[in-house]
Each structure stands twice: as C-alpha cells, then as structure tokens.
C-alpha cells in the first residue's frame, strides 16, 4: 500500500473511539509500516490510525527530532505502538 491518504479535520473518524487491536496480525504490521512511510513523507513526527481513516488503536512516532533540535545528526527512532495508553501525565500544553 505504501503512503496512505491522511484524513483532515473535521472528518468524524478523528473523534471516533477506536477498537483495540486484539493481536498483531500481518495486516496490522503492514498498516504500521505504511503509517510510518506516510508519517515520514508528510513530514511528521507521529501518526495515529484514525488519521489515515482506520478505527484501530495504534500509532507510529519518531523521536529523533530531539537530536536534530540539539544540533546532532538524527538517527531514526521509530516506535510502532499498539493499544497505547496514557498512564501518567504532568504539566500543561
């Protein structure tokens, strides 16, 4: 599949409570790979499945931008997350 079309606000899928992923199947692994390719092409630092029209709880992100912001040559640090949860938070954004 490769690069996926990105869904833009106010598309209702962006406000949908998504289904948890029961197990990581080859289809979910391919979705995560395609999401990473889409994120890098955008360019971006994170992408959730609803942003590509998929109602599943998975996302990809790359935190190498921190190294670049500090003047270092970044190396990709890709995370592919399935059923992520925020368990603690601090501060305000």
Steps between C-alpha positions, in 0.01 A plus 500: 500500500776750589403857566143533628259792456488716814158588642453866590288675762195509529467141371292308762747208510736728694250511791416129494586274792712240328505124544792342686726273301446140613828370364761619257421327174692540174233754397559712813879479449457618138271782614765615750770490230278696259419752775873552564561555129210748492630683809850540355362617164281768663753579670385448857603356834189296582191350341202314649288247310188724494707761315514256208133401538555178699298456822770306690709591805846517354745772415853570385740771614865593456678686778824570310390865457638562849853423382458727199374783725821460705716531188580129478462283192176313563468124469149370450335393823174353377247371751202294382245492782200268531227581754698786657376649827587820682560381855657813646528860400651819634493866406281679252511546125 
